[in-house]
Amino acid sequence: MGLRLTLLARLGIVLLCIGFLTANSSFVFASPNYGGHLIVAVPTDPDTFDAHKAVAAATKEIDFNTYEGLVSYNSKGEIIPALAVDWDISADGTEYIFTLREDVFFHNNRLMTAEDVVYSLNRIRDDSTGYPLTWHKNIEHLEILDTQQIRLVLAEPYAPFLSELADAAIIPSEAVETLGVKPIGTGPFKFVEWAIGQHIKLTKFEKYWKAELPYLDGVTFKIVPNPATAILNLKAGAVHVIPRLSADVAWQVEEDPEFRLLSAPMNTPQLMAYNLMREPFDDIRVRQAINYGIDKDLLIEGAAWGYGSKIGSNMSPSMEAFYVDYADYYPYDPDKARQLLKNAGYPHGFQSTLSLPVDYDLHVKAGEMAAAMLAEIGIELELELVEWGTWLERIYTKRDYDLTIVGLGGKLDPHTILNRYTSDYSRNFFNFAHEEYDALIEEGFLETNPSKRGTIYARCQEILAEEAAALFIMDPNDLVAMAKEVNGWQHYPKYVDDLAHVYFGK
């Protein structure tokens, strides 16, 4: 009860902050100016700069500025041309012919060729290098038609192919041995320096194929793990932008006329994952009890200061064409939670460990609140704070954990969002297995009809809710704090920072 009263007392402050945000969540762009060096605060180092091996969202937000694929996407999530100017798709959906853009240079000043494209895609298909992008195994054949065209044949139709191809960075083969620490791509900025734990520096690529971009001379990503420290840096002029600002410090910026605070859906569903291979989480009654034992509305207000959309499955409301609202599938009901625990053989509850990535304040706060709520139904959680690298290695890769809270980076297609729960997915760290679910995902893999795809993925979301595959909490809002002279920032439905369009201007 004490927890709930304390949180409710904070709601007045939350509502005040919401009023501030509404008043200043958009602004009129000034005319673009060239020049200047932007400093962006980020909470953690990349895992690797090899775009074919990286799994951390923190890496991909930087990579968006250095690497490019044949296609990309805009702020609406629509697929747009990038290193390919256009493409033709066969009637059966298995053959793609891409026409490559001319006069594209790598950061080592060599022209990109059709051979580079084929090399890059083949490298991704290799298990030893491309495991984060295993969907490329569906490629049956690659060939060069001429200097500006390649032909790509799929073994079978694959509806999300173009959207996933946006993550397939094209690289020069001669740089492959050092990509992990020195990325070389075709993007608007090229790599200068990585001082681990301190910063990553990029500089404007003068030979970028979009001649008018970027506006900035350079960018530094400054590693600032603590949100309060990031705010101090912003106010002192030591950084210009804080992407994904922690909501509980946002009011410090919103009240200051020297700064702007932008807000938009993040498309990064936050959830508490159960390790379904460990007792007692292999019992659906226990999982359902946890779902009934969490007041998600209060958790969102307390951990995210109200800046989040409640969810009930692993899909963001920003995915309007496919989203099904299961947010209230398990309404807050602690009495029902206690009864389910009793039925499962835990009348006095049980003890477990909740592992939280210390680099992400939102997940830590949500974990602290969830633990307090679950204590009220008899579940005692020991909180374990782990570094992000440890989380990736021990929890995400080796599946060595009981419970954890994390946000799963947004994708552009429902298949690649929901495929994470298939029993044979290499990074299914939930250990979720459901025969009908696997069959539906396989069906969606082949289906190209939008209406039929909608039906398939609606049922997938329903299964995740029915099975309480996780405690699905919220899609947090993406809050971006910046100095008032920073313009041109764009929100994307993926975890990226697009700095090509950013400029300084009054």
C-alpha positions as CSV (number, residue, x, y, z in Angstrom):
1,M,0.0,0.0,0.0
2,G,2.9,2.4,0.8
3,L,4.3,1.9,-2.7
4,R,0.9,2.7,-4.3
5,L,0.4,5.9,-2.2
6,T,3.9,7.1,-2.9
7,L,3.4,6.7,-6.6
8,L,0.0,8.3,-6.6
9,A,1.4,11.3,-4.8
10,R,3.8,11.6,-7.8
11,L,1.1,11.8,-10.3
12,G,0.5,15.5,-9.8
13,I,4.1,16.1,-10.8
14,V,3.6,13.7,-13.8
15,L,0.6,15.6,-15.0
16,L,2.4,18.9,-14.7
17,C,5.2,17.4,-16.8
18,I,2.7,16.2,-19.4
19,G,1.4,19.7,-19.7
20,F,4.9,21.0,-20.3
21,L,5.6,18.3,-22.9
22,T,2.4,19.0,-24.8
23,A,3.3,22.6,-25.1
24,N,6.7,22.0,-26.5
25,S,6.7,18.6,-28.3
26,S,7.1,20.1,-31.8
27,F,8.8,23.1,-33.3
28,V,9.3,24.9,-36.6
29,F,12.6,24.1,-38.3
30,A,14.9,26.9,-39.1
31,S,16.6,27.0,-42.6
32,P,19.4,24.3,-42.7
33,N,22.9,25.5,-42.0
34,Y,26.1,23.7,-42.7
35,G,28.9,23.2,-40.2
36,G,29.3,22.6,-36.5
37,H,30.1,19.5,-34.4
38,L,27.2,17.8,-32.5
39,I,27.7,16.0,-29.3
40,V,25.1,13.2,-28.5
41,A,24.9,11.6,-25.0
42,V,24.4,7.8,-25.1
43,P,24.4,5.4,-22.1
44,T,26.6,2.6,-23.2
45,D,29.3,1.5,-25.6
46,P,28.5,-0.5,-28.8
47,D,29.0,-4.2,-28.6
48,T,30.9,-4.3,-32.0
49,F,31.0,-2.0,-35.0
50,D,30.8,-5.0,-37.4
51,A,27.3,-4.4,-38.6
52,H,26.9,-8.1,-39.6
53,K,27.5,-9.2,-36.0
54,A,26.1,-6.4,-33.9
55,V,23.1,-7.3,-31.8
56,A,22.9,-4.3,-29.3
57,A,20.5,-1.5,-30.1
58,A,23.1,0.9,-28.7
59,T,25.3,-0.1,-31.7
60,K,22.6,0.2,-34.3
61,E,21.7,3.8,-33.3
62,I,25.2,4.8,-34.3
63,D,25.6,2.4,-37.3
64,F,22.7,4.2,-39.0
65,N,25.1,7.0,-39.7
66,T,28.0,5.0,-41.0
67,Y,26.5,2.0,-42.9
68,E,23.8,1.7,-45.5
69,G,22.0,-1.2,-47.3
70,L,20.4,-1.5,-50.7
71,V,17.2,-0.1,-49.1
72,S,16.5,2.1,-46.1
73,Y,13.4,3.5,-44.4
74,N,12.0,6.9,-43.6
75,S,10.5,8.2,-40.3
76,K,7.2,6.6,-41.2
77,G,8.8,3.2,-41.5
78,E,8.3,3.1,-45.3
79,I,10.9,1.3,-47.4
80,I,12.9,3.7,-49.6
81,P,15.8,3.4,-52.0
82,A,19.3,3.7,-50.6
83,L,22.3,2.0,-52.4
84,A,19.8,0.6,-54.9
85,V,17.9,3.2,-56.9
86,D,15.1,0.7,-57.7
87,W,14.2,-2.9,-57.8
88,D,11.9,-5.3,-59.7
89,I,10.1,-8.2,-58.0
90,S,8.8,-11.3,-59.8
91,A,5.2,-12.2,-59.7
92,D,5.8,-15.2,-57.4
93,G,7.8,-13.0,-55.0
94,T,11.0,-15.0,-55.2
95,E,13.2,-13.0,-57.6
96,Y,14.5,-9.5,-57.0
97,I,16.6,-7.5,-59.5
98,F,18.3,-4.5,-57.9
99,T,19.7,-1.6,-59.9
100,L,22.6,-0.1,-58.0
101,R,23.3,3.6,-57.5
102,E,26.3,4.9,-59.4
103,D,29.2,6.9,-57.9
104,V,28.8,5.5,-54.4
105,F,32.0,5.7,-52.4
106,F,33.1,3.7,-49.3
107,H,34.7,5.7,-46.5
108,N,38.1,4.4,-47.7
109,N,37.4,6.4,-50.9
110,R,36.9,3.3,-53.1
111,L,33.8,3.1,-55.4
112,M,31.2,0.5,-54.4
113,T,30.7,-2.3,-56.9
114,A,28.2,-5.0,-57.6
115,E,30.9,-7.4,-56.2
116,D,30.8,-5.6,-52.9
117,V,27.0,-6.1,-52.7
118,V,27.2,-9.8,-53.4
119,Y,30.2,-10.2,-51.0
120,S,28.3,-8.5,-48.2
121,L,25.1,-10.5,-48.6
122,N,27.1,-13.7,-48.8
123,R,29.0,-12.8,-45.6
124,I,25.7,-12.2,-43.8
125,R,24.5,-15.7,-44.9
126,D,27.6,-17.3,-43.4
127,D,26.8,-18.7,-39.9
128,S,30.2,-17.6,-38.6
129,T,29.5,-14.0,-39.2
130,G,25.8,-13.3,-39.9
131,Y,24.0,-15.0,-37.1
132,P,22.0,-11.9,-36.0
133,L,20.5,-11.8,-39.6
134,T,19.8,-15.5,-40.2
135,W,16.8,-14.6,-42.4
136,H,19.3,-14.3,-45.2
137,K,19.5,-18.1,-45.3
138,N,16.4,-17.8,-47.5
139,I,18.6,-16.5,-50.3
140,E,19.1,-19.3,-52.7
141,H,21.1,-17.6,-55.4
142,L,23.0,-14.3,-56.0
143,E,24.5,-13.2,-59.2
144,I,25.9,-10.1,-60.9
145,L,24.0,-9.2,-64.1
146,D,26.2,-6.3,-65.0
147,T,28.1,-3.5,-63.3
148,Q,25.0,-1.9,-61.9
149,Q,22.5,-4.8,-61.4
150,I,22.4,-7.9,-59.3
151,R,19.8,-10.7,-59.2
152,L,18.7,-12.3,-56.0
153,V,16.6,-15.4,-55.8
154,L,14.8,-16.6,-52.7
155,A,14.1,-20.2,-52.0
156,E,10.5,-19.2,-51.3
157,P,8.5,-16.0,-51.0
158,Y,9.3,-14.0,-47.9
159,A,7.1,-11.1,-47.2
160,P,9.4,-9.1,-44.9
161,F,12.4,-9.4,-47.2
162,L,12.7,-5.7,-48.2
163,S,12.2,-4.4,-44.7
164,E,14.9,-6.7,-43.3
165,L,17.3,-5.9,-46.2
166,A,17.5,-2.4,-44.8
167,D,19.7,-3.9,-42.0
168,A,22.1,-5.6,-44.5
169,A,25.0,-3.2,-44.5
170,I,27.2,-3.2,-47.7
171,I,30.8,-3.3,-46.8
172,P,34.2,-3.4,-48.7
173,S,35.7,-6.8,-48.4
174,E,39.2,-5.5,-47.8
175,A,38.1,-3.9,-44.5
176,V,36.4,-6.9,-43.0
177,E,39.1,-7.9,-40.5
178,T,38.9,-4.6,-38.6
179,L,35.2,-3.7,-39.0
180,G,34.5,-4.5,-35.3
181,V,36.6,-1.5,-34.2
182,K,36.8,0.6,-37.4
183,P,33.6,0.6,-39.4
184,I,33.8,1.4,-43.1
185,G,30.5,1.9,-44.9
186,T,28.9,4.4,-47.3
187,G,26.9,6.5,-44.9
188,P,26.9,10.3,-44.4
189,F,29.5,10.1,-41.6
190,K,32.8,8.1,-41.4
191,F,34.5,6.7,-38.3
192,V,37.3,8.6,-36.6
193,E,37.8,7.2,-33.1
194,W,36.4,4.9,-30.4
195,A,37.6,5.5,-26.9
196,I,35.9,2.8,-24.9
197,G,33.8,4.1,-22.1
198,Q,34.3,7.7,-23.3
199,H,33.2,8.5,-26.8
200,I,32.8,7.6,-30.5
201,K,33.8,10.3,-33.0
202,L,32.5,10.5,-36.6
203,T,33.3,13.1,-39.2
204,K,31.4,14.3,-42.3
205,F,32.0,12.1,-45.4
206,E,32.7,14.5,-48.2
207,K,32.0,11.9,-50.9
208,Y,28.6,11.0,-49.6
209,W,26.3,10.2,-52.6
210,K,23.6,12.6,-51.2
211,A,25.6,15.7,-52.1
212,E,23.5,18.0,-49.9
213,L,24.0,15.9,-46.8
214,P,25.1,15.8,-44.0
215,Y,24.9,19.4,-42.7
216,L,27.2,18.8,-39.7
217,D,31.0,18.7,-39.9
218,G,31.1,15.9,-37.3
219,V,29.5,14.1,-34.4
220,T,30.7,12.7,-31.1
221,F,28.7,10.1,-29.2
222,K,29.6,10.7,-25.6
223,I,29.2,7.8,-23.2
224,V,27.1,9.1,-20.2
225,P,25.5,6.2,-18.3
226,N,23.7,8.3,-15.7
227,P,20.6,10.3,-17.0
228,A,21.1,13.0,-14.3
229,T,24.7,13.4,-15.4
230,A,23.6,13.6,-19.0
231,I,21.2,16.5,-18.1
232,L,24.0,18.3,-16.3
233,N,26.1,17.9,-19.4
234,L,23.3,19.2,-21.6
235,K,22.9,22.3,-19.4
236,A,26.6,22.9,-19.3
237,G,26.8,22.7,-23.1
238,A,29.0,19.6,-22.9
239,V,26.4,17.7,-25.0
240,H,23.8,19.0,-27.4
241,V,21.3,16.1,-27.6
242,I,20.1,13.3,-25.3
243,P,18.2,10.7,-27.2
244,R,15.9,8.3,-25.2
245,L,16.0,10.6,-22.2
246,S,14.8,9.1,-18.9
247,A,11.3,10.4,-18.2
248,D,11.9,11.1,-14.6
249,V,14.5,13.8,-15.4
250,A,12.7,15.2,-18.5
251,W,11.0,18.0,-16.4
252,Q,14.5,19.6,-15.8
253,V,14.7,20.3,-19.6
254,E,11.1,21.1,-20.3
255,E,11.0,24.0,-17.9
256,D,14.1,25.6,-19.4
257,P,13.6,27.8,-22.6
258,E,17.1,27.1,-23.7
259,F,16.1,23.5,-24.5
260,R,13.6,21.4,-26.4
261,L,11.9,18.2,-25.5
262,L,10.5,16.0,-28.3
263,S,8.2,13.0,-27.7
264,A,7.1,10.2,-30.0
265,P,6.3,6.4,-29.8
266,M,9.5,4.4,-29.5
267,N,8.5,1.1,-31.0
268,T,10.5,-0.7,-28.4
269,P,8.2,-2.9,-26.3
270,Q,9.3,-3.2,-22.7
271,L,8.6,-6.6,-21.0
272,M,9.6,-8.8,-18.1
273,A,10.8,-12.0,-19.6
274,Y,10.4,-15.3,-17.9
275,N,13.0,-18.1,-18.4
276,L,10.4,-20.8,-19.3
277,M,12.9,-23.6,-18.9
278,R,13.1,-22.8,-15.1
279,E,10.7,-23.6,-12.4
280,P,8.3,-22.1,-11.5
281,F,8.0,-20.1,-14.7
282,D,7.3,-23.2,-16.8
283,D,3.8,-23.2,-15.1
284,I,1.4,-21.0,-16.9
285,R,-0.5,-20.3,-13.7
286,V,2.6,-18.7,-12.2
287,R,3.1,-16.5,-15.2
288,Q,-0.5,-15.5,-15.2
289,A,-0.3,-14.7,-11.5
290,I,2.5,-12.4,-12.1
291,N,0.5,-10.7,-14.9
292,Y,-2.5,-10.2,-12.5
293,G,-0.1,-9.0,-9.8
294,I,1.3,-6.1,-11.7
295,D,-0.6,-2.8,-12.0
296,K,0.8,-1.7,-15.3
297,D,-1.0,1.7,-15.3
298,L,0.7,2.6,-12.0
299,L,4.0,1.1,-13.1
300,I,4.0,3.3,-16.3
301,E,3.2,6.4,-14.2
302,G,5.9,5.6,-11.7
303,A,8.7,4.3,-13.8
304,A,8.1,6.3,-17.0
305,W,6.2,9.3,-15.6
306,G,3.2,8.4,-17.7
307,Y,5.1,8.5,-21.0
308,G,4.3,5.1,-22.3
309,S,1.5,3.0,-24.0
310,K,0.4,0.0,-22.1
311,I,0.7,-3.2,-24.1
312,G,-0.4,-6.9,-23.7
313,S,1.7,-8.6,-26.3
314,N,5.0,-8.0,-28.1
315,M,3.7,-5.4,-30.5
316,S,3.9,-1.6,-30.4
317,P,0.7,0.5,-31.1
318,S,2.9,2.4,-33.6
319,M,2.5,-0.7,-35.8
320,E,-1.0,0.3,-36.6
321,A,-1.6,-2.1,-39.5
322,F,-1.0,-5.1,-37.4
323,Y,-1.4,-4.1,-33.7
324,V,-4.1,-5.8,-31.6
325,D,-4.8,-4.3,-28.2
326,Y,-4.4,-6.9,-25.4
327,A,-3.2,-4.3,-22.9
328,D,-6.0,-5.2,-20.4
329,Y,-6.0,-9.0,-21.0
330,Y,-4.7,-9.4,-17.4
331,P,-6.3,-6.6,-15.4
332,Y,-4.7,-5.8,-12.1
333,D,-6.2,-8.4,-9.6
334,P,-3.9,-9.4,-6.7
335,D,-6.5,-11.7,-5.2
336,K,-6.7,-13.7,-8.4
337,A,-2.9,-13.7,-8.5
338,R,-2.7,-15.2,-5.1
339,Q,-5.3,-17.9,-6.0
340,L,-3.4,-18.8,-9.1
341,L,-0.2,-19.2,-7.1
342,K,-2.0,-21.3,-4.5
343,N,-3.4,-23.5,-7.4
344,A,0.1,-23.9,-8.8
345,G,1.4,-25.1,-5.4
346,Y,2.8,-21.9,-4.1
347,P,0.3,-20.7,-1.4
348,H,3.0,-18.7,0.3
349,G,4.7,-17.5,-2.9
350,F,8.3,-18.1,-3.8
351,Q,11.7,-16.4,-4.2
352,S,13.5,-15.7,-7.4
353,T,16.0,-13.3,-9.0
354,L,15.2,-10.4,-11.3
355,S,18.2,-9.4,-13.4
356,L,18.2,-5.8,-14.6
357,P,20.5,-4.0,-17.1
358,V,22.0,-1.3,-15.0
359,D,22.8,0.9,-18.1
360,Y,19.0,1.4,-18.7
361,D,17.4,3.4,-16.0
362,L,13.8,2.8,-17.2
363,H,14.2,-1.0,-16.9
364,V,15.8,-0.7,-13.5
365,K,13.0,1.5,-12.2
366,A,10.3,-0.8,-13.7
367,G,12.0,-3.7,-12.0
368,E,12.1,-2.1,-8.7
369,M,8.4,-1.3,-8.9
370,A,7.5,-4.7,-10.2
371,A,9.4,-6.3,-7.3
372,A,7.5,-4.2,-4.8
373,M,4.1,-5.1,-6.4
374,L,4.9,-8.8,-6.5
375,A,5.9,-8.8,-2.9
376,E,2.3,-8.0,-2.1
377,I,1.3,-11.4,-3.6
378,G,4.1,-13.3,-1.9
379,I,6.7,-13.3,-4.7
380,E,10.0,-12.1,-3.2
381,L,12.5,-11.0,-5.9
382,E,16.2,-10.4,-5.4
383,L,17.3,-7.6,-7.7
384,E,20.5,-8.2,-9.6
385,L,22.0,-5.3,-11.5
386,V,24.2,-6.4,-14.4
387,E,26.3,-4.5,-17.0
388,W,24.9,-4.4,-20.5
389,G,27.7,-6.5,-21.9
390,T,27.0,-9.1,-19.2
391,W,23.3,-9.0,-20.0
392,L,23.9,-9.7,-23.7
393,E,26.3,-12.5,-23.0
394,R,24.8,-14.3,-20.0
395,I,21.1,-13.6,-20.4
396,Y,20.4,-12.9,-24.1
397,T,22.9,-15.4,-25.5
398,K,23.3,-18.1,-22.8
399,R,19.8,-17.8,-21.4
400,D,21.1,-17.9,-17.8
401,Y,18.6,-16.1,-15.7
402,D,15.2,-16.3,-13.9
403,L,13.5,-13.0,-14.8
404,T,14.7,-9.9,-16.6
405,I,13.3,-6.6,-17.8
406,V,14.4,-5.3,-21.2
407,G,13.1,-3.4,-24.2
408,L,13.2,-5.2,-27.6
409,G,14.2,-2.9,-30.4
410,G,11.5,-2.2,-33.0
411,K,11.4,-3.8,-36.4
412,L,9.6,-2.7,-39.6
413,D,7.7,-5.9,-40.2
414,P,5.5,-8.0,-37.8
415,H,7.2,-11.2,-38.8
416,T,10.6,-10.0,-37.6
417,I,9.0,-8.7,-34.3
418,L,7.1,-11.9,-33.5
419,N,9.6,-14.4,-34.9
420,R,11.6,-13.9,-31.7
421,Y,9.2,-16.3,-29.9
422,T,9.5,-19.3,-32.3
423,S,11.0,-22.4,-30.7
424,D,13.9,-22.6,-33.2
425,Y,14.9,-18.9,-33.2
426,S,18.6,-18.7,-32.0
427,R,17.9,-15.7,-29.7
428,N,14.6,-16.9,-28.2
429,F,15.9,-16.2,-24.7
430,F,12.4,-16.7,-23.3
431,N,12.6,-20.4,-24.3
432,F,9.0,-20.0,-25.5
433,A,7.7,-23.0,-27.5
434,H,4.2,-23.3,-28.9
435,E,3.3,-25.5,-31.9
436,E,0.5,-23.4,-33.3
437,Y,2.6,-20.3,-32.9
438,D,5.5,-21.8,-34.8
439,A,3.1,-22.9,-37.6
440,L,1.6,-19.4,-37.8
441,I,5.0,-17.7,-38.0
442,E,6.0,-20.1,-40.8
443,E,2.8,-19.3,-42.6
444,G,3.4,-15.6,-42.3
445,F,6.9,-16.1,-43.6
446,L,5.4,-17.0,-47.0
447,E,2.2,-15.0,-47.1
448,T,2.3,-11.7,-49.1
449,N,-1.4,-10.8,-48.9
450,P,-1.7,-7.9,-46.4
451,S,-5.1,-8.9,-45.1
452,K,-4.1,-12.5,-44.5
453,R,-0.9,-11.4,-42.9
454,G,-3.0,-9.3,-40.5
455,T,-5.1,-12.3,-39.5
456,I,-2.0,-14.4,-38.9
457,Y,-0.2,-11.9,-36.7
458,A,-3.3,-11.1,-34.8
459,R,-3.5,-14.7,-33.7
460,C,0.2,-14.7,-32.8
461,Q,-0.3,-11.7,-30.5
462,E,-3.3,-13.5,-29.0
463,I,-1.3,-16.6,-28.2
464,L,1.5,-14.6,-26.5
465,A,-1.2,-13.0,-24.3
466,E,-3.0,-16.3,-23.6
467,E,0.2,-18.1,-22.7
468,A,1.5,-15.2,-20.7
469,A,4.8,-15.6,-22.6
470,A,6.1,-12.6,-20.8
471,L,4.8,-9.7,-18.7
472,F,4.3,-7.2,-21.5
473,I,4.5,-3.8,-19.9
474,M,4.6,-0.8,-22.3
475,D,6.0,0.9,-25.4
476,P,7.8,3.8,-23.8
477,N,7.8,7.2,-25.4
478,D,11.0,8.3,-27.1
479,L,12.0,11.5,-25.3
480,V,14.7,13.5,-26.9
481,A,16.2,16.5,-25.1
482,M,18.3,19.0,-27.1
483,A,19.7,22.5,-27.1
484,K,17.3,24.9,-28.7
485,E,19.7,25.6,-31.6
486,V,19.6,22.0,-32.7
487,N,17.2,21.4,-35.6
488,G,16.1,18.6,-38.0
489,W,15.8,15.7,-35.6
490,Q,13.6,12.9,-36.9
491,H,11.9,10.1,-34.9
492,Y,12.0,6.6,-36.5
493,P,10.1,3.4,-35.6
494,K,13.5,1.8,-35.0
495,Y,16.3,2.5,-32.5
496,V,18.4,4.8,-34.6
497,D,19.8,8.3,-34.5
498,D,19.6,9.9,-38.0
499,L,22.1,12.7,-37.8
500,A,22.4,13.4,-41.5
501,H,19.5,15.8,-41.4
502,V,20.5,17.5,-38.1
503,Y,21.9,21.1,-38.1
504,F,22.5,24.1,-35.9
505,G,20.2,27.0,-36.5
506,K,18.3,29.7,-34.6
